[in-house]
Amino acid sequence: MKRKRIPTPESLLSETVVPEKLLEEAKRAIETDRVRKMVLCTVCKSECAPNSAENLCWVCRRLKLSAWRDSDSQMPAQE
């Protein structure tokens, strides 16, 4: 029965899987995602929802959507 060869530490260091330049770019991209400036809601001044284009927190955004839905259902049909 043959035994599996155990790689030496020197052979592991010489074998680069991912180029250093690509690793550095990936690290910088992750850092910019983590460090985000906290944006406040324009209505209640709490923290904004992550993908809010109108700078609203998730509660104010939900209230806005509900108000739109209610106003659309109450609008009389004009002919």
Protein Blocks (a to p, Z undefined) as FASTA:
>chain_A
ZZdddddfklmmmmcfbdfklmmmmmmmmmmmmmccddddfklopacdfklmkopafklm
mmmmmmmmmmmmmpccdZZ
